[in-house]
Amino acid sequence: MKRALLDTDTVSYYFRQQPKVVEKVDTYLDVFGKICLSVVTYYEVLNGLYYKDARQQMEKFEEFESMNKIIPITLSSAKVSARIYADLRKTGRVIGHNDVLIAGNAVENKLTLITNNIKDFGKIDGLDIDNWTF
């Protein structure tokens, strides 16, 4: 098992108690002690919780976040993300900016991206991906 960065969808599956994801997160925590999240995932989850006014879920997420590690966007990861996006544009395989920033965080920090969104993230050369939903 390699160090990993959880994508927003995987965090959502975890909080919805999807059994395979919960099992793999628990195993990961036993090995590494902390989960890594991109600050972009932090933003996306909070955005959804604020929109739904989901206060109990917000408390659970903030507790989860405080026990784990949020990876910031740095100048270096922004540069990696910009290269990824430019390469995708050149080949007509564009994906959303948030996904590109999450991928840039993963690549820059040499982390495996844990996502069920293989369709989009699979377009990125050099991005190590794993899917914990099965």
C-alpha positions in Angstrom: 0.0 0.0 0.0 1.3 3.4 -1.0 0.7 6.8 0.5 -2.5 8.2 -0.9 -4.7 11.3 -1.5 -8.4 10.7 -1.3 -10.5 12.3 -4.0 -13.8 14.0 -3.1 -15.9 11.1 -4.2 -14.0 8.7 -2.0 -14.5 10.9 1.0 -18.2 11.0 0.3 -18.3 7.2 0.0 -16.5 7.0 3.3 -19.0 9.2 5.1 -21.9 7.3 3.5 -20.4 4.2 5.1 -19.7 2.4 1.8 -18.3 -0.9 3.2 -15.3 -1.4 0.8 -14.2 2.2 1.2 -14.6 2.2 5.0 -12.6 -1.0 5.2 -9.8 0.3 3.0 -9.6 3.7 4.8 -9.4 1.8 8.1 -6.6 -0.4 6.8 -4.8 2.7 5.4 -5.1 4.5 8.8 -3.6 1.4 10.5 -0.6 1.6 8.3 -0.1 5.4 7.9 -2.0 7.0 10.7 -3.4 9.8 8.7 -5.4 10.3 5.4 -4.3 13.0 3.0 -6.9 15.3 1.4 -6.3 18.0 -1.1 -7.4 21.5 0.1 -9.6 21.3 -3.1 -11.4 18.2 -1.7 -11.8 20.0 1.6 -13.4 22.9 -0.3 -15.7 20.7 -2.3 -17.0 18.7 0.7 -17.6 21.9 2.7 -19.3 23.5 -0.2 -21.8 20.6 -0.4 -22.4 20.5 3.3 -23.0 24.2 3.5 -25.3 24.1 0.6 -27.4 21.3 2.3 -27.1 23.0 5.7 -25.9 19.6 7.0 -24.6 20.6 10.4 -24.2 17.1 11.9 -22.3 16.0 8.8 -20.2 19.1 9.0 -19.2 18.4 12.6 -18.2 14.8 11.6 -16.3 16.0 8.6 -14.4 18.7 10.6 -13.5 16.1 13.2 -12.2 13.8 10.4 -10.3 16.6 8.8 -8.7 17.7 12.0 -7.3 14.2 12.6 -5.9 13.9 9.0 -3.7 16.0 6.7 -4.9 18.7 4.3 -2.4 19.2 1.4 -2.3 22.8 0.3 -2.0 24.1 -3.3 1.6 25.4 -3.5 3.3 27.2 -6.3 4.9 24.0 -7.3 1.7 21.9 -7.3 0.0 24.8 -9.2 2.7 24.6 -11.8 2.2 20.8 -12.1 -1.5 21.3 -12.4 -1.1 23.9 -15.1 1.1 21.5 -17.1 -1.5 18.8 -16.7 -4.3 21.0 -17.9 -2.3 22.3 -20.9 -1.4 18.7 -21.9 -5.1 17.7 -21.6 -6.2 20.8 -23.7 -3.6 20.0 -26.4 -5.1 16.5 -26.8 -8.8 17.5 -26.4 -9.2 15.5 -23.2 -10.1 18.4 -20.9 -11.4 17.8 -17.4 -12.6 20.2 -14.7 -10.1 22.6 -13.0 -10.8 21.2 -9.5 -9.9 17.7 -10.7 -6.7 19.0 -12.3 -5.8 20.8 -9.0 -6.4 17.6 -7.0 -4.3 15.6 -9.5 -1.5 18.2 -9.3 -1.5 17.8 -5.5 -1.2 14.0 -5.9 1.6 14.2 -8.5 3.6 16.9 -6.7 3.4 15.0 -3.4 4.0 11.6 -5.0 0.7 10.2 -3.7 -1.7 7.7 -5.2 -5.0 9.3 -6.0 -7.9 7.3 -4.6 -10.9 7.9 -6.8 -13.9 6.3 -8.5 -13.6 8.9 -11.2 -11.3 6.8 -13.5 -13.0 8.3 -16.6 -11.5 11.8 -15.9 -8.4 11.1 -13.9 -7.4 8.3 -16.2 -6.7 10.9 -18.9 -3.7 12.2 -16.9 -0.4 10.8 -17.8 1.8 10.0 -14.8 -1.0 10.0 -12.3 -1.0 7.0 -10.0 -4.7 6.0 -9.4 -6.5 3.4 -7.3 -10.2 2.8 -6.7 -11.3 1.7 -3.3 -14.9 1.2 -4.1 -14.5 -2.5 -5.1 
